[in-house]
Amino acid sequence: MDRREVAGVDIVHDAEVFPWPIEDNTCAVIMMSHLMEHVKPWLTFDVMNECWRVLEPGGVFLLVSPYATSFGMFQDPTHCNFINEAWICYFDPEHESGFWNIYQPKPWKIEKNYWQQNGNIEIALRKRAE
């Protein structure tokens, strides 16, 4: 899915417009590479909840983004959503931080959370049952 019609895109749609034209529980994997840093911060939970909606039970969500304080994050004037290692803790109700309790979005399980402060952050989440 992309908002532009380019080679390899099956669904032309803006990720910030909901609902996405994808049926509930139909995707085994979502790979979001270098998109979330462009999502308006106030739409972050909407995008994450939409990913949760379209993933099948136990499905995997993979996210890659420039690390929040990296040069790559600041080089692009359209980057507005700063992602660090604590950011993802808001989506896992069992994470020790307790951050999930603040907004209580759809539940995820953090499986991987790798980052380099001068590079990218790579996150793997699994869809939890509600």
Secondary structure as GFF3:
##gff-version 3
##sequence-region A 1 130
A	DSSP	beta_strand	27	33	.	.	.	ID=ss1
A	DSSP	three_ten_helix	36	38	.	.	.	ID=ss2
A	DSSP	three_ten_helix	41	43	.	.	.	ID=ss3
A	DSSP	alpha_helix	44	54	.	.	.	ID=ss4
A	DSSP	beta_strand	55	66	.	.	.	ID=ss5
A	DSSP	alpha_helix	71	75	.	.	.	ID=ss6
A	DSSP	three_ten_helix	87	91	.	.	.	ID=ss7
A	DSSP	alpha_helix	100	103	.	.	.	ID=ss8
A	DSSP	beta_strand	108	115	.	.	.	ID=ss9
A	DSSP	beta_strand	120	127	.	.	.	ID=ss10
###
